[in-house]
């Protein structure tokens, strides 16, 4: 029997699978997972008429094994949209089997279909397998610093 890998957009019916996979990414990245209020916002923001992000699940023989989440920004210099890949995850036992590459290539295809000028994402400095993958596909490491203000900080 041949394994079947399918990519599906998140929906009401698979939303709990999506949240489970986000929790697995938080565990891998040593971060706090979304709390109950964040899960409500994730559902509202991803499943509304005008979603703030798009997310897709990767299923292997019907089992959810990974996900991607992305949204669009805009490049004033290119005068084109940018696809920003927020998260990509394949469960540990399914890594190094090509499924992450399939999800990533799905993102690339979305960027092409939507006439983006580029794709961008971040990677944790200690995530060597991801860094090697991105370098293997020809992605460039930028000489930029990323900054963040939390909601608490910008509400001061």
N, C-alpha and C positions, 0 to 999 in steps of 0.2 A: 504494500500500500504506500502510495506517495503522500508525503506530508503536504497539507494545503495551508498556505499562508495568505491571509486576507487582511486588508486594511479597511476599517470602517470608521466613519465619523461618529463622535460620541452622540448619544441619544438618551432618552429617558430609560430605555431598556438596558443599556450597558453602562449607565453612569456610575453605578457602584463599582464596576470593574475599573473604571477610570480613577476613581478615588483610591481604590486599593493600590493601584500602580503608582499614584502620586505618593502614597504613604511609603511604598517600597523605595522610591527615589529619595525621599527624606531620610530614610534609614541609611541608605548607601552614602548619602552626602553628610550624614551626621547632623541633620537639622531637625527641628520640630515639625511634625506633620501638620497639615491644616486642622484647625479646631472645627467644631460644629458650625460656628458662624461663617467661617471661611468656606466650608463645604456648601452652605446655602448660597453664598456669593458665586462660587464656582459654577453651580448649577444655573443660577440666574444669568450669569454673564456668558456662559457657553451655549445655552440652549434657547436664548431669547430670539426674537425676530431679527434683531440687529446685534449679533454676538460680538463681544469685545475680543474674543480669541477663537481660534479653531483648534480642535483636538481630534486626533484619530488614534484608534486602538489597532494594534497588530494582533491578530488571532492565528494561532497555530492549531489546526484541527479543531477549531471552535473554542480553544482556550485562550484567554487574553494573556499575552506574554510581553507586551510592550506598548508604549504610547509616544506620541509627539504632541506638542502644543506650540502654536506659533501665532503671531499677529503681525500687522503691517505698520511700519513707520514710513517716513518719507525723506528722501535725500534731496536737499535743496541744490546740491551741486550737480547731481545727475538729473534732477527734475523727474524722478521716477520713484515708485514705491520700493521699499526694502522689506523682504520677509525676514522677521526676527524669530529665530528658533529659540523658544524659551526653555523647553525641556525635551530630552529624548532619553528613553529608558528601554532596555530589554532586561527582563529578569535574568538573574545571574546564571541560572542553569541553561539558558538559551543563548548566551553570549558566544561570540566567535564562531557563529554558524551562518552569518550573512543576513540575519533578520534586522539588525540595527542598520546595516547598509541599505536594506530595502526601505525601511522607514525614512532614512535620511534622503534617499533618492526620490521618495514620494514628495518630500519637502522641496527638493530641487525642481521637480516637475510642477509643483504648485507655483513656485517663483517664476518659472518659464511661462506658464499659462496666464499668469496675472501681470506679465510684462514688467517684472521687477528688474531693477538695475543691479541688485546684489542681494545676498543672503548674509546675515550676521548671527553670531551666537557667542556665548561665553563658555569657558570650561574651567573647572577648578584646577588650580596649579598642580595638585597632587594626582589628578586623574590621568595617569600615563597612558592607559589603553585608549582613552578617547583622544588624547593629544596625538598619539601615533596614527590613529585612524584619520584624523583631520589632516595631518601632514601627508599621509599616503595619498589622499584624494586631491592634494594640491591646494588646500586652503592656506591662506596667509595669516600668520600671527601679526596682529597690529601693534603698533607702538603707542597705544592709548591707555590711559588709566580710566577705569570705571569708577564712578562715584555714585553714592546713594544717600538720599535723605529719607528717613522713615516717616511715616505719617505723623508720629509724635514730634519729630524734629521740624517738619514744615508747618505744623499747626501752632508752633510757639509764637 
